[in-house]
Amino acid sequence: MENVTLTVLAWEQYRYAVYGCHWPHEISMKGMGIGQQLGWLTEQLAKEPVRAAG
């Protein structure tokens, strides 16, 4: 795979899966509280329409 970056959307206690990961990754909600995370996710959903699978 080329040009792939993992985007981690999990809470901090679940992010251990990417620690030491050799793939490029970003943790967009790092340092945010739960309310801020929900707000961030809501903003992201508003920016890009949901596409049906298939």
PDB file of N, CA, C, O and CB in Angstrom:
ATOM      1  N   MET A   1       0.845  -1.185   0.000  1.00  0.00           N
ATOM      2  CA  MET A   1       0.000   0.000   0.000  1.00  0.00           C
ATOM      3  C   MET A   1       0.885   1.242   0.000  1.00  0.00           C
ATOM      4  O   MET A   1       1.870   1.328   0.734  1.00  0.00           O
ATOM      5  CB  MET A   1      -0.958   0.002   1.223  1.00  0.00           C
ATOM      6  N   GLU A   2       0.516   2.177  -0.822  1.00  0.00           N
ATOM      7  CA  GLU A   2       1.251   3.432  -0.878  1.00  0.00           C
ATOM      8  C   GLU A   2       0.355   4.573  -0.434  1.00  0.00           C
ATOM      9  O   GLU A   2      -0.864   4.532  -0.601  1.00  0.00           O
ATOM     10  CB  GLU A   2       1.790   3.689  -2.294  1.00  0.00           C
ATOM     11  N   ASN A   3       0.980   5.588   0.131  1.00  0.00           N
ATOM     12  CA  ASN A   3       0.270   6.811   0.516  1.00  0.00           C
ATOM     13  C   ASN A   3      -0.914   6.542   1.446  1.00  0.00           C
ATOM     14  O   ASN A   3      -1.978   7.140   1.285  1.00  0.00           O
ATOM     15  CB  ASN A   3      -0.217   7.532  -0.723  1.00  0.00           C
ATOM     16  N   VAL A   4      -0.737   5.660   2.401  1.00  0.00           N
ATOM     17  CA  VAL A   4      -1.787   5.346   3.363  1.00  0.00           C
ATOM     18  C   VAL A   4      -1.370   5.880   4.719  1.00  0.00           C
ATOM     19  O   VAL A   4      -0.248   5.648   5.170  1.00  0.00           O
ATOM     20  CB  VAL A   4      -2.062   3.815   3.427  1.00  0.00           C
ATOM     21  N   THR A   5      -2.276   6.598   5.367  1.00  0.00           N
ATOM     22  CA  THR A   5      -2.062   7.074   6.726  1.00  0.00           C
ATOM     23  C   THR A   5      -3.241   6.611   7.570  1.00  0.00           C
ATOM     24  O   THR A   5      -4.395   6.851   7.213  1.00  0.00           O
ATOM     25  CB  THR A   5      -1.905   8.634   6.771  1.00  0.00           C
ATOM     26  N   LEU A   6      -2.959   5.955   8.677  1.00  0.00           N
ATOM     27  CA  LEU A   6      -4.014   5.528   9.580  1.00  0.00           C
ATOM     28  C   LEU A   6      -4.520   6.726  10.372  1.00  0.00           C
ATOM     29  O   LEU A   6      -3.722   7.528  10.857  1.00  0.00           O
ATOM     30  CB  LEU A   6      -3.512   4.418  10.527  1.00  0.00           C
ATOM     31  N   THR A   7      -5.812   6.853  10.507  1.00  0.00           N
ATOM     32  CA  THR A   7      -6.408   7.889  11.335  1.00  0.00           C
ATOM     33  C   THR A   7      -7.021   7.211  12.549  1.00  0.00           C
ATOM     34  O   THR A   7      -7.923   6.383  12.419  1.00  0.00           O
ATOM     35  CB  THR A   7      -7.477   8.719  10.544  1.00  0.00           C
ATOM     36  N   VAL A   8      -6.532   7.560  13.716  1.00  0.00           N
ATOM     37  CA  VAL A   8      -6.972   6.927  14.953  1.00  0.00           C
ATOM     38  C   VAL A   8      -8.098   7.761  15.563  1.00  0.00           C
ATOM     39  O   VAL A   8      -7.919   8.946  15.847  1.00  0.00           O
ATOM     40  CB  VAL A   8      -5.788   6.771  15.956  1.00  0.00           C
ATOM     41  N   LEU A   9      -9.255   7.135  15.761  1.00  0.00           N
ATOM     42  CA  LEU A   9     -10.413   7.820  16.325  1.00  0.00           C
ATOM     43  C   LEU A   9     -10.799   7.247  17.679  1.00  0.00           C
ATOM     44  O   LEU A   9     -11.895   7.513  18.172  1.00  0.00           O
ATOM     45  CB  LEU A   9     -11.592   7.732  15.373  1.00  0.00           C
ATOM     46  N   ALA A  10      -9.935   6.481  18.272  1.00  0.00           N
ATOM     47  CA  ALA A  10     -10.228   5.830  19.546  1.00  0.00           C
ATOM     48  C   ALA A  10      -9.804   6.692  20.724  1.00  0.00           C
ATOM     49  O   ALA A  10      -8.950   7.570  20.599  1.00  0.00           O
ATOM     50  CB  ALA A  10      -9.537   4.477  19.619  1.00  0.00           C
ATOM     51  N   TRP A  11     -10.419   6.422  21.872  1.00  0.00           N
ATOM     52  CA  TRP A  11     -10.008   7.084  23.108  1.00  0.00           C
ATOM     53  C   TRP A  11      -8.585   6.707  23.437  1.00  0.00           C
ATOM     54  O   TRP A  11      -8.051   5.725  22.922  1.00  0.00           O
ATOM     55  CB  TRP A  11     -10.944   6.717  24.273  1.00  0.00           C
ATOM     56  N   GLU A  12      -7.981   7.487  24.291  1.00  0.00           N
ATOM     57  CA  GLU A  12      -6.576   7.310  24.622  1.00  0.00           C
ATOM     58  C   GLU A  12      -6.246   5.902  25.112  1.00  0.00           C
ATOM     59  O   GLU A  12      -5.204   5.355  24.748  1.00  0.00           O
ATOM     60  CB  GLU A  12      -6.178   8.309  25.665  1.00  0.00           C
ATOM     61  N   GLN A  13      -7.107   5.310  25.925  1.00  0.00           N
ATOM     62  CA  GLN A  13      -6.799   3.981  26.459  1.00  0.00           C
ATOM     63  C   GLN A  13      -6.791   2.902  25.380  1.00  0.00           C
ATOM     64  O   GLN A  13      -6.283   1.806  25.615  1.00  0.00           O
ATOM     65  CB  GLN A  13      -7.800   3.613  27.534  1.00  0.00           C
ATOM     66  N   TYR A  14      -7.345   3.189  24.201  1.00  0.00           N
ATOM     67  CA  TYR A  14      -7.351   2.228  23.108  1.00  0.00           C
ATOM     68  C   TYR A  14      -6.293   2.534  22.053  1.00  0.00           C
ATOM     69  O   TYR A  14      -6.126   1.762  21.109  1.00  0.00           O
ATOM     70  CB  TYR A  14      -8.713   2.195  22.467  1.00  0.00           C
ATOM     71  N   ARG A  15      -5.590   3.626  22.194  1.00  0.00           N
ATOM     72  CA  ARG A  15      -4.606   4.034  21.191  1.00  0.00           C
ATOM     73  C   ARG A  15      -3.309   3.252  21.266  1.00  0.00           C
ATOM     74  O   ARG A  15      -2.457   3.383  20.387  1.00  0.00           O
ATOM     75  CB  ARG A  15      -4.309   5.489  21.339  1.00  0.00           C
ATOM     76  N   TYR A  16      -3.147   2.440  22.303  1.00  0.00           N
ATOM     77  CA  TYR A  16      -1.914   1.665  22.449  1.00  0.00           C
ATOM     78  C   TYR A  16      -1.653   0.806  21.212  1.00  0.00           C
ATOM     79  O   TYR A  16      -0.511   0.418  20.966  1.00  0.00           O
ATOM     80  CB  TYR A  16      -1.986   0.777  23.700  1.00  0.00           C
ATOM     81  N   ALA A  17      -2.674   0.507  20.443  1.00  0.00           N
ATOM     82  CA  ALA A  17      -2.523  -0.335  19.256  1.00  0.00           C
ATOM     83  C   ALA A  17      -1.615   0.305  18.207  1.00  0.00           C
ATOM     84  O   ALA A  17      -1.013  -0.409  17.405  1.00  0.00           O
ATOM     85  CB  ALA A  17      -3.885  -0.622  18.647  1.00  0.00           C
ATOM     86  N   VAL A  18      -1.504   1.626  18.195  1.00  0.00           N
ATOM     87  CA  VAL A  18      -0.655   2.282  17.194  1.00  0.00           C
ATOM     88  C   VAL A  18       0.708   2.705  17.752  1.00  0.00           C
ATOM     89  O   VAL A  18       1.581   3.125  16.992  1.00  0.00           O
ATOM     90  CB  VAL A  18      -1.371   3.499  16.636  1.00  0.00           C
ATOM     91  N   TYR A  19       0.898   2.599  19.059  1.00  0.00           N
ATOM     92  CA  TYR A  19       2.195   2.958  19.618  1.00  0.00           C
ATOM     93  C   TYR A  19       3.246   1.999  19.087  1.00  0.00           C
ATOM     94  O   TYR A  19       3.093   0.782  19.194  1.00  0.00           O
ATOM     95  CB  TYR A  19       2.163   2.936  21.166  1.00  0.00           C
ATOM     96  N   GLY A  20       4.289   2.530  18.528  1.00  0.00           N
ATOM     97  CA  GLY A  20       5.334   1.706  17.939  1.00  0.00           C
ATOM     98  C   GLY A  20       4.983   1.198  16.548  1.00  0.00           C
ATOM     99  O   GLY A  20       5.715   0.393  15.973  1.00  0.00           O
ATOM    100  N   CYS A  21       3.872   1.666  16.015  1.00  0.00           N
ATOM    101  CA  CYS A  21       3.421   1.255  14.684  1.00  0.00           C
ATOM    102  C   CYS A  21       4.373   1.812  13.625  1.00  0.00           C
ATOM    103  O   CYS A  21       4.817   2.956  13.721  1.00  0.00           O
ATOM    104  CB  CYS A  21       1.964   1.737  14.418  1.00  0.00           C
ATOM    105  N   HIS A  22       4.677   1.012  12.637  1.00  0.00           N
ATOM    106  CA  HIS A  22       5.588   1.440  11.574  1.00  0.00           C
ATOM    107  C   HIS A  22       4.871   2.157  10.441  1.00  0.00           C
ATOM    108  O   HIS A  22       5.515   2.752   9.577  1.00  0.00           O
ATOM    109  CB  HIS A  22       6.333   0.250  11.024  1.00  0.00           C
ATOM    110  N   TRP A  23       3.559   2.105  10.437  1.00  0.00           N
ATOM    111  CA  TRP A  23       2.792   2.803   9.410  1.00  0.00           C
ATOM    112  C   TRP A  23       2.583   4.250   9.836  1.00  0.00           C
ATOM    113  O   TRP A  23       2.477   4.529  11.030  1.00  0.00           O
ATOM    114  CB  TRP A  23       1.431   2.101   9.157  1.00  0.00           C
ATOM    115  N   PRO A  24       2.521   5.164   8.892  1.00  0.00           N
ATOM    116  CA  PRO A  24       2.210   6.555   9.247  1.00  0.00           C
ATOM    117  C   PRO A  24       0.811   6.614   9.863  1.00  0.00           C
ATOM    118  O   PRO A  24      -0.116   5.963   9.380  1.00  0.00           O
ATOM    119  CB  PRO A  24       2.302   7.492   7.993  1.00  0.00           C
ATOM    120  N   HIS A  25       0.669   7.392  10.923  1.00  0.00           N
ATOM    121  CA  HIS A  25      -0.638   7.523  11.556  1.00  0.00           C
ATOM    122  C   HIS A  25      -0.785   8.911  12.171  1.00  0.00           C
ATOM    123  O   HIS A  25       0.193   9.593  12.477  1.00  0.00           O
ATOM    124  CB  HIS A  25      -0.838   6.431  12.629  1.00  0.00           C
ATOM    125  N   GLU A  26      -2.032   9.292  12.337  1.00  0.00           N
ATOM    126  CA  GLU A  26      -2.349  10.567  12.974  1.00  0.00           C
ATOM    127  C   GLU A  26      -3.413  10.320  14.032  1.00  0.00           C
ATOM    128  O   GLU A  26      -4.303   9.484  13.871  1.00  0.00           O
ATOM    129  CB  GLU A  26      -2.831  11.625  11.929  1.00  0.00           C
ATOM    130  N   ILE A  27      -3.293  11.065  15.105  1.00  0.00           N
ATOM    131  CA  ILE A  27      -4.266  10.969  16.188  1.00  0.00           C
ATOM    132  C   ILE A  27      -4.917  12.350  16.281  1.00  0.00           C
ATOM    133  O   ILE A  27      -4.466  13.223  17.022  1.00  0.00           O
ATOM    134  CB  ILE A  27      -3.590  10.526  17.572  1.00  0.00           C
ATOM    135  N   SER A  28      -5.974  12.516  15.519  1.00  0.00           N
ATOM    136  CA  SER A  28      -6.600  13.830  15.348  1.00  0.00           C
ATOM    137  C   SER A  28      -7.191  14.398  16.623  1.00  0.00           C
ATOM    138  O   SER A  28      -7.242  15.619  16.774  1.00  0.00           O
ATOM    139  CB  SER A  28      -7.670  13.745  14.315  1.00  0.00           C
ATOM    140  N   MET A  29      -7.635  13.569  17.536  1.00  0.00           N
ATOM    141  CA  MET A  29      -8.323  14.053  18.737  1.00  0.00           C
ATOM    142  C   MET A  29      -7.448  13.991  19.982  1.00  0.00           C
ATOM    143  O   MET A  29      -7.954  14.075  21.101  1.00  0.00           O
ATOM    144  CB  MET A  29      -9.582  13.249  18.967  1.00  0.00           C
ATOM    145  N   LYS A  30      -6.149  13.846  19.797  1.00  0.00           N
ATOM    146  CA  LYS A  30      -5.233  13.729  20.927  1.00  0.00           C
ATOM    147  C   LYS A  30      -5.336  14.950  21.835  1.00  0.00           C
ATOM    148  O   LYS A  30      -5.292  16.086  21.361  1.00  0.00           O
ATOM    149  CB  LYS A  30      -3.790  13.554  20.433  1.00  0.00           C
ATOM    150  N   GLY A  31      -5.472  14.718  23.122  1.00  0.00           N
ATOM    151  CA  GLY A  31      -5.532  15.797  24.096  1.00  0.00           C
ATOM    152  C   GLY A  31      -6.915  16.398  24.302  1.00  0.00           C
ATOM    153  O   GLY A  31      -7.080  17.298  25.126  1.00  0.00           O
ATOM    154  N   MET A  32      -7.901  15.918  23.571  1.00  0.00           N
ATOM    155  CA  MET A  32      -9.258  16.456  23.696  1.00  0.00           C
ATOM    156  C   MET A  32     -10.044  15.663  24.732  1.00  0.00           C
ATOM    157  O   MET A  32      -9.845  14.458  24.886  1.00  0.00           O
ATOM    158  CB  MET A  32      -9.986  16.426  22.333  1.00  0.00           C
ATOM    159  N   GLY A  33     -10.933  16.341  25.438  1.00  0.00           N
ATOM    160  CA  GLY A  33     -11.871  15.681  26.326  1.00  0.00           C
ATOM    161  C   GLY A  33     -12.992  15.071  25.508  1.00  0.00           C
ATOM    162  O   GLY A  33     -13.065  15.290  24.299  1.00  0.00           O
ATOM    163  N   ILE A  34     -13.863  14.312  26.144  1.00  0.00           N
ATOM    164  CA  ILE A  34     -14.928  13.614  25.424  1.00  0.00           C
ATOM    165  C   ILE A  34     -15.863  14.578  24.692  1.00  0.00           C
ATOM    166  O   ILE A  34     -16.264  14.305  23.560  1.00  0.00           O
ATOM    167  CB  ILE A  34     -15.729  12.758  26.388  1.00  0.00           C
ATOM    168  N   GLY A  35     -16.209  15.687  25.316  1.00  0.00           N
ATOM    169  CA  GLY A  35     -17.076  16.665  24.653  1.00  0.00           C
ATOM    170  C   GLY A  35     -16.415  17.260  23.423  1.00  0.00           C
ATOM    171  O   GLY A  35     -17.061  17.444  22.391  1.00  0.00           O
ATOM    172  N   GLN A  36     -15.135  17.560  23.531  1.00  0.00           N
ATOM    173  CA  GLN A  36     -14.393  18.099  22.393  1.00  0.00           C
ATOM    174  C   GLN A  36     -14.280  17.054  21.280  1.00  0.00           C
ATOM    175  O   GLN A  36     -14.386  17.384  20.099  1.00  0.00           O
ATOM    176  CB  GLN A  36     -12.988  18.564  22.835  1.00  0.00           C
ATOM    177  N   GLN A  37     -14.067  15.797  21.663  1.00  0.00           N
ATOM    178  CA  GLN A  37     -13.979  14.732  20.664  1.00  0.00           C
ATOM    179  C   GLN A  37     -15.294  14.594  19.905  1.00  0.00           C
ATOM    180  O   GLN A  37     -15.299  14.473  18.680  1.00  0.00           O
ATOM    181  CB  GLN A  37     -13.608  13.398  21.330  1.00  0.00           C
ATOM    182  N   LEU A  38     -16.403  14.611  20.630  1.00  0.00           N
ATOM    183  CA  LEU A  38     -17.711  14.509  19.977  1.00  0.00           C
ATOM    184  C   LEU A  38     -17.950  15.694  19.043  1.00  0.00           C
ATOM    185  O   LEU A  38     -18.485  15.531  17.946  1.00  0.00           O
ATOM    186  CB  LEU A  38     -18.830  14.430  21.027  1.00  0.00           C
ATOM    187  N   GLY A  39     -17.551  16.887  19.487  1.00  0.00           N
ATOM    188  CA  GLY A  39     -17.677  18.072  18.647  1.00  0.00           C
ATOM    189  C   GLY A  39     -16.830  17.961  17.390  1.00  0.00           C
ATOM    190  O   GLY A  39     -17.283  18.303  16.297  1.00  0.00           O
ATOM    191  N   TRP A  40     -15.600  17.482  17.545  1.00  0.00           N
ATOM    192  CA  TRP A  40     -14.693  17.319  16.407  1.00  0.00           C
ATOM    193  C   TRP A  40     -15.270  16.325  15.411  1.00  0.00           C
ATOM    194  O   TRP A  40     -15.264  16.577  14.207  1.00  0.00           O
ATOM    195  CB  TRP A  40     -13.300  16.856  16.878  1.00  0.00           C
ATOM    196  N   LEU A  41     -15.772  15.188  15.908  1.00  0.00           N
ATOM    197  CA  LEU A  41     -16.358  14.183  15.022  1.00  0.00           C
ATOM    198  C   LEU A  41     -17.582  14.728  14.294  1.00  0.00           C
ATOM    199  O   LEU A  41     -17.775  14.458  13.108  1.00  0.00           O
ATOM    200  CB  LEU A  41     -16.737  12.935  15.815  1.00  0.00           C
ATOM    201  N   THR A  42     -18.408  15.494  15.002  1.00  0.00           N
ATOM    202  CA  THR A  42     -19.591  16.099  14.385  1.00  0.00           C
ATOM    203  C   THR A  42     -19.179  17.047  13.264  1.00  0.00           C
ATOM    204  O   THR A  42     -19.790  17.042  12.195  1.00  0.00           O
ATOM    205  CB  THR A  42     -20.430  16.851  15.439  1.00  0.00           C
ATOM    206  N   GLU A  43     -18.155  17.854  13.496  1.00  0.00           N
ATOM    207  CA  GLU A  43     -17.643  18.766  12.459  1.00  0.00           C
ATOM    208  C   GLU A  43     -17.154  17.992  11.237  1.00  0.00           C
ATOM    209  O   GLU A  43     -17.438  18.369  10.100  1.00  0.00           O
ATOM    210  CB  GLU A  43     -16.500  19.634  13.022  1.00  0.00           C
ATOM    211  N   GLN A  44     -16.423  16.917  11.475  1.00  0.00           N
ATOM    212  CA  GLN A  44     -15.889  16.117  10.363  1.00  0.00           C
ATOM    213  C   GLN A  44     -17.009  15.504   9.545  1.00  0.00           C
ATOM    214  O   GLN A  44     -16.936  15.489   8.316  1.00  0.00           O
ATOM    215  CB  GLN A  44     -14.966  15.014  10.887  1.00  0.00           C
ATOM    216  N   LEU A  45     -18.041  15.001  10.200  1.00  0.00           N
ATOM    217  CA  LEU A  45     -19.174  14.430   9.485  1.00  0.00           C
ATOM    218  C   LEU A  45     -19.907  15.477   8.659  1.00  0.00           C
ATOM    219  O   LEU A  45     -20.406  15.175   7.575  1.00  0.00           O
ATOM    220  CB  LEU A  45     -20.132  13.779  10.461  1.00  0.00           C
ATOM    221  N   ALA A  46     -19.976  16.701   9.163  1.00  0.00           N
ATOM    222  CA  ALA A  46     -20.658  17.773   8.445  1.00  0.00           C
ATOM    223  C   ALA A  46     -19.867  18.196   7.189  1.00  0.00           C
ATOM    224  O   ALA A  46     -20.457  18.669   6.218  1.00  0.00           O
ATOM    225  CB  ALA A  46     -20.865  18.984   9.378  1.00  0.00           C
ATOM    226  N   LYS A  47     -18.560  18.026   7.211  1.00  0.00           N
ATOM    227  CA  LYS A  47     -17.710  18.431   6.093  1.00  0.00           C
ATOM    228  C   LYS A  47     -17.815  17.492   4.898  1.00  0.00           C
ATOM    229  O   LYS A  47     -17.777  17.935   3.750  1.00  0.00           O
ATOM    230  CB  LYS A  47     -16.276  18.508   6.544  1.00  0.00           C
ATOM    231  N   GLU A  48     -17.948  16.200   5.164  1.00  0.00           N
ATOM    232  CA  GLU A  48     -17.944  15.219   4.079  1.00  0.00           C
ATOM    233  C   GLU A  48     -19.168  14.333   4.171  1.00  0.00           C
ATOM    234  O   GLU A  48     -19.406  13.702   5.201  1.00  0.00           O
ATOM    235  CB  GLU A  48     -16.669  14.366   4.115  1.00  0.00           C
ATOM    236  N   PRO A  49     -19.948  14.281   3.101  1.00  0.00           N
ATOM    237  CA  PRO A  49     -21.150  13.444   3.129  1.00  0.00           C
ATOM    238  C   PRO A  49     -20.790  11.963   3.265  1.00  0.00           C
ATOM    239  O   PRO A  49     -19.758  11.511   2.771  1.00  0.00           O
ATOM    240  CB  PRO A  49     -21.985  13.669   1.858  1.00  0.00           C
ATOM    241  N   VAL A  50     -21.649  11.236   3.934  1.00  0.00           N
ATOM    242  CA  VAL A  50     -21.466   9.798   4.100  1.00  0.00           C
ATOM    243  C   VAL A  50     -21.807   9.113   2.795  1.00  0.00           C
ATOM    244  O   VAL A  50     -22.845   9.384   2.190  1.00  0.00           O
ATOM    245  CB  VAL A  50     -22.339   9.246   5.259  1.00  0.00           C
ATOM    246  N   ARG A  51     -20.927   8.223   2.362  1.00  0.00           N
ATOM    247  CA  ARG A  51     -21.153   7.495   1.107  1.00  0.00           C
ATOM    248  C   ARG A  51     -21.593   6.070   1.416  1.00  0.00           C
ATOM    249  O   ARG A  51     -21.094   5.438   2.347  1.00  0.00           O
ATOM    250  CB  ARG A  51     -19.871   7.490   0.226  1.00  0.00           C
ATOM    251  N   ALA A  52     -22.518   5.586   0.632  1.00  0.00           N
ATOM    252  CA  ALA A  52     -22.981   4.209   0.785  1.00  0.00           C
ATOM    253  C   ALA A  52     -21.894   3.240   0.309  1.00  0.00           C
ATOM    254  O   ALA A  52     -21.208   3.507  -0.677  1.00  0.00           O
ATOM    255  CB  ALA A  52     -24.299   3.982  -0.004  1.00  0.00           C
ATOM    256  N   ALA A  53     -21.745   2.135   1.002  1.00  0.00           N
ATOM    257  CA  ALA A  53     -20.768   1.125   0.600  1.00  0.00           C
ATOM    258  C   ALA A  53     -21.224   0.436  -0.667  1.00  0.00           C
ATOM    259  O   ALA A  53     -22.418   0.274  -0.920  1.00  0.00           O
ATOM    260  CB  ALA A  53     -20.551   0.095   1.717  1.00  0.00           C
ATOM    261  N   GLY A  54     -20.235   0.033  -1.463  1.00  0.00           N
ATOM    262  CA  GLY A  54     -20.558  -0.763  -2.633  1.00  0.00           C
ATOM    263  C   GLY A  54     -20.388  -0.047  -3.859  1.00  0.00           C
ATOM    264  O   GLY A  54     -20.625  -0.599  -4.934  1.00  0.00           O
TER     265      GLY A  54
END
